[in-house]
Amino acid sequence: MDVEFDVKRCYEVVMSLVDEAGSIIASRNDQKKTISQKSCDMDLLTETDQEVEKLLISNLSNEFPTHRFIGEEETSDGKKAELTDLPTWIIDPVDGTMNFVHSFPHSCVSVALLVNKTPQIGIIYNPILNQKFTAIKDEGAFLNGRRIHVSGQTDLSKALITAEFGTSRDAEKLNVTMDNIRKLVESAHGIRALGSAALNMAMVALGAADCNYEFGIHAWDIAAGDLIVREAGGYTCDPTGQPLDFMARRILAASTPELANKVSNLLTQYYPPRD
């Protein structure tokens, strides 16, 4: 097999780079950051986001020159996110940037490799708490090398849900967000928000949470988590219950299809602009 499509080789290369990226993030978590705003004053960018993305993309490009990339920061700079059938790395250098800015220890680097629009590799690494979630297609999901599995919960009243307010303060979005939180407070066992879409999904894969949903995320927030959840025995879809579309900026991940269906039927839907 050509090295360009050798998943094992890709995994070895990216794992080494993720470790390096994690060291950068962890070493700076407690330090003062240089911060700029993107879409609004809740949508933040630090020099670490930029440095980690450059580290990953430049080194992966050198190793796999025919591969494509969708990175959060280069997309924020105006590059259009285009997902094709070609091998494509989808990268969030620091998911949970607001957490990182406040030194709240729930930030991670999230990397996925898709081929034919299907995830082959997923890595979510929180170096501050030493949590490394990994998956290769058809080989299971792992936390720090230990196989993990979803909870298997089907009962909404016993389910712990992860969700986020997001960075948008659009009135319609905010109304939908608060409406859904109210519904889930009334119906679910509890709600948690880690401030990182990728880590929220990782909690579903771990069995620590039972379902996660979010509107307004991007492919780089969920691509790695999608594979890790499914390899842990979980289920992912659009919040309507339809097949997941990475460019639609919507996600529902659950321990079981039954629980996903119950949450989907409860949610008020919101449709952000597509990427």
C-alpha positions as CSV (number, residue, x, y, z in Angstrom):
1,M,0.0,0.0,0.0
2,D,1.2,3.5,-0.8
3,V,2.4,5.3,2.3
4,E,-0.1,8.1,1.4
5,F,-3.0,5.7,2.3
6,D,-1.3,3.6,5.0
7,V,-3.5,4.3,8.0
8,K,-1.0,2.7,10.4
9,R,1.7,5.0,9.1
10,C,-0.6,8.0,9.3
11,Y,-1.4,7.1,12.9
12,E,2.2,6.8,13.9
13,V,3.1,10.2,12.4
14,V,0.1,12.1,13.8
15,M,0.5,10.6,17.3
16,S,4.0,11.9,17.5
17,L,2.9,15.3,16.4
18,V,-0.1,15.3,18.8
19,D,2.2,14.6,21.7
20,E,4.3,17.5,20.7
21,A,1.2,19.7,20.4
22,G,0.0,18.6,23.8
23,S,3.3,19.6,25.4
24,I,2.9,23.1,24.0
25,I,-0.7,23.4,25.3
26,A,0.0,22.0,28.7
27,S,3.1,24.1,29.2
28,R,1.1,27.3,28.5
29,N,-2.2,26.5,30.3
30,D,-1.3,28.5,33.4
31,Q,0.5,31.3,31.6
32,K,-0.8,34.6,30.4
33,K,-2.0,34.4,26.8
34,T,-2.0,36.7,23.9
35,I,-5.7,36.8,22.8
36,S,-7.5,38.1,19.8
37,Q,-11.2,37.8,18.8
38,K,-12.7,36.1,15.8
39,S,-16.4,36.4,15.2
40,C,-17.2,37.9,18.6
41,D,-15.8,38.5,22.1
42,M,-16.7,34.9,23.1
43,D,-14.9,33.4,20.0
44,L,-11.2,33.6,20.9
45,L,-7.9,32.9,19.3
46,T,-4.5,32.6,21.0
47,E,-1.0,32.3,19.7
48,T,-1.0,28.7,20.8
49,D,-4.0,27.9,18.5
50,Q,-2.0,29.2,15.6
51,E,1.3,27.6,16.6
52,V,-0.2,24.1,17.1
53,E,-2.2,24.2,13.9
54,K,1.0,25.3,12.0
55,L,2.9,22.5,13.6
56,L,0.4,19.8,12.6
57,I,-0.3,21.0,9.1
58,S,3.2,21.7,8.1
59,N,4.6,18.4,9.3
60,L,1.7,16.3,8.0
61,S,2.1,18.1,4.6
62,N,5.7,17.1,4.5
63,E,4.9,13.5,5.3
64,F,1.8,13.2,3.1
65,P,2.0,15.9,0.3
66,T,-1.1,14.7,-1.5
67,H,-3.3,15.0,1.6
68,R,-5.7,17.9,2.1
69,F,-6.5,19.9,5.3
70,I,-9.3,21.6,7.1
71,G,-8.0,23.5,10.0
72,E,-9.9,25.8,12.3
73,E,-7.6,28.8,12.2
74,E,-6.8,28.8,8.5
75,T,-10.6,28.5,7.9
76,S,-11.1,31.5,10.2
77,D,-8.6,33.4,8.1
78,G,-10.8,33.0,5.1
79,K,-9.8,29.6,3.5
80,K,-12.9,27.7,2.5
81,A,-13.4,24.4,4.2
82,E,-13.9,21.8,1.4
83,L,-14.4,18.1,2.2
84,T,-13.7,15.8,-0.7
85,D,-13.0,12.1,-1.1
86,L,-9.2,12.7,-0.9
87,P,-7.4,11.9,2.4
88,T,-8.2,15.0,4.5
89,W,-6.9,15.9,8.0
90,I,-9.5,17.9,10.0
91,I,-7.8,19.7,12.8
92,D,-8.8,21.8,15.9
93,P,-5.5,22.8,17.5
94,V,-7.1,23.9,20.8
95,D,-10.7,22.9,21.2
96,G,-11.9,24.8,24.3
97,T,-9.9,28.0,23.7
98,M,-12.0,29.9,26.2
99,N,-11.1,27.3,28.8
100,F,-7.5,27.6,27.8
101,V,-7.6,31.4,28.2
102,H,-9.0,31.0,31.7
103,S,-6.6,28.0,32.6
104,F,-9.7,25.9,33.1
105,P,-8.2,22.4,32.5
106,H,-10.5,21.1,29.7
107,S,-8.8,22.0,26.5
108,C,-7.6,19.5,23.8
109,V,-6.1,19.1,20.4
110,S,-8.5,17.2,18.1
111,V,-7.4,15.6,14.9
112,A,-9.2,13.3,12.4
113,L,-8.2,11.7,9.1
114,L,-11.0,11.2,6.6
115,V,-10.7,9.2,3.4
116,N,-13.8,9.1,1.1
117,K,-15.4,11.4,3.7
118,T,-15.2,8.6,6.2
119,P,-13.1,9.0,9.4
120,Q,-10.2,6.5,9.6
121,I,-8.3,8.0,12.6
122,G,-9.6,10.1,15.5
123,I,-7.5,11.6,18.3
124,I,-8.7,13.9,21.2
125,Y,-5.9,14.8,23.6
126,N,-6.3,16.8,26.8
127,P,-2.7,17.1,27.9
128,I,-3.5,19.1,31.0
129,L,-5.4,16.1,32.5
130,N,-3.4,13.5,30.5
131,Q,-6.5,12.2,28.7
132,K,-5.7,10.8,25.3
133,F,-8.7,9.3,23.4
134,T,-7.8,7.5,20.2
135,A,-9.5,5.4,17.6
136,I,-8.7,3.7,14.2
137,K,-11.6,2.6,12.1
138,D,-12.8,-0.9,13.0
139,E,-10.2,-1.3,15.9
140,G,-12.1,0.1,18.8
141,A,-11.7,3.3,21.0
142,F,-9.2,3.8,23.8
143,L,-8.3,6.2,26.6
144,N,-4.6,6.2,27.3
145,G,-4.4,2.7,25.6
146,R,-7.3,1.2,27.6
147,R,-10.3,0.1,25.6
148,I,-13.4,2.2,26.4
149,H,-17.1,1.7,25.7
150,V,-20.3,3.8,25.9
151,S,-22.7,3.3,28.7
152,G,-25.5,1.6,26.7
153,Q,-28.0,3.9,28.4
154,T,-31.5,4.0,26.7
155,D,-33.5,5.8,29.4
156,L,-33.5,9.6,29.1
157,S,-34.5,10.0,32.7
158,K,-31.3,8.3,33.7
159,A,-29.1,9.9,31.1
160,L,-26.4,12.5,31.7
161,I,-26.3,14.9,28.8
162,T,-23.4,17.2,27.6
163,A,-24.3,20.4,25.8
164,E,-22.9,23.9,25.2
165,F,-24.1,27.4,24.9
166,G,-21.6,28.0,22.1
167,T,-20.0,31.3,21.1
168,S,-22.9,32.8,19.2
169,R,-25.2,35.2,20.9
170,D,-27.6,35.4,18.0
171,A,-31.1,35.9,19.6
172,E,-32.7,32.9,17.8
173,K,-29.8,30.6,18.7
174,L,-29.9,31.7,22.3
175,N,-33.6,31.1,22.5
176,V,-33.3,27.6,21.1
177,T,-30.3,26.9,23.4
178,M,-32.2,27.9,26.5
179,D,-35.4,26.1,25.4
180,N,-33.5,22.9,25.0
181,I,-31.7,23.2,28.3
182,R,-35.0,23.7,30.0
183,K,-36.5,20.6,28.3
184,L,-33.5,18.5,29.3
185,V,-33.5,19.8,32.9
186,E,-37.0,18.5,33.1
187,S,-36.4,15.2,31.3
188,A,-32.9,14.0,31.8
189,H,-30.8,13.0,34.8
190,G,-28.5,15.9,34.5
191,I,-26.6,18.3,32.1
192,R,-22.9,19.1,32.0
193,A,-20.8,21.4,29.8
194,L,-17.0,21.0,29.6
195,G,-16.6,23.9,27.3
196,S,-15.1,21.7,24.5
197,A,-17.2,19.9,21.9
198,A,-14.6,17.3,21.4
199,L,-14.2,16.5,25.1
200,N,-18.0,16.4,25.5
201,M,-18.1,13.7,22.8
202,A,-15.2,11.9,24.4
203,M,-17.2,11.6,27.6
204,V,-19.9,9.8,25.7
205,A,-17.4,7.4,24.3
206,L,-16.0,6.8,27.8
207,G,-19.4,6.1,29.2
208,A,-19.1,9.1,31.6
209,A,-21.9,10.9,29.7
210,D,-24.7,9.3,27.8
211,C,-25.5,11.8,25.1
212,N,-24.1,15.0,23.6
213,Y,-25.7,17.5,21.2
214,E,-24.7,20.9,19.8
215,F,-25.7,23.3,17.1
216,G,-23.2,25.7,15.5
217,I,-20.1,23.5,15.8
218,H,-17.8,22.8,12.8
219,A,-16.2,19.7,11.3
220,W,-13.0,20.2,13.3
221,D,-15.0,20.1,16.6
222,I,-16.6,16.7,15.9
223,A,-14.7,14.7,13.3
224,A,-12.4,12.9,15.7
225,G,-15.2,12.5,18.3
226,D,-17.5,11.0,15.7
227,L,-15.1,8.1,15.1
228,I,-14.2,7.7,18.8
229,V,-17.9,7.5,19.9
230,R,-18.8,5.0,17.2
231,E,-15.7,2.8,17.8
232,A,-16.7,2.8,21.5
233,G,-20.1,1.3,20.4
234,G,-22.0,4.5,20.3
235,Y,-24.2,6.2,17.8
236,T,-23.9,9.6,15.9
237,C,-26.3,11.4,13.7
238,D,-27.8,14.8,12.9
239,P,-29.9,16.1,15.8
240,T,-33.0,15.4,13.6
241,G,-32.0,11.7,13.6
242,Q,-30.9,11.9,9.9
243,P,-27.3,10.9,8.9
244,L,-24.5,13.0,10.2
245,D,-23.2,15.7,7.8
246,F,-19.8,17.1,8.9
247,M,-20.4,20.4,7.1
248,A,-23.9,21.0,8.5
249,R,-22.6,22.2,11.9
250,R,-24.9,20.0,13.9
251,I,-24.2,16.9,16.0
252,L,-26.0,14.3,18.2
253,A,-23.9,11.6,19.8
254,A,-25.4,9.0,22.1
255,S,-24.7,5.7,23.8
256,T,-27.5,4.1,21.9
257,P,-29.8,4.8,18.9
258,E,-32.8,4.6,21.3
259,L,-31.5,7.4,23.5
260,A,-30.5,9.4,20.4
261,N,-34.0,9.1,19.1
262,K,-35.5,10.3,22.4
263,V,-33.3,13.3,22.6
264,S,-33.9,14.1,18.9
265,N,-37.6,14.1,19.4
266,L,-37.3,16.4,22.4
267,L,-35.0,19.0,20.9
268,T,-36.0,22.3,19.3
269,Q,-34.0,22.4,16.1
270,Y,-31.6,25.1,15.0
271,Y,-30.0,25.3,11.5
272,P,-26.8,27.4,11.4
273,P,-25.3,28.3,8.0
274,R,-23.4,25.4,6.4
275,D,-19.6,25.4,6.2
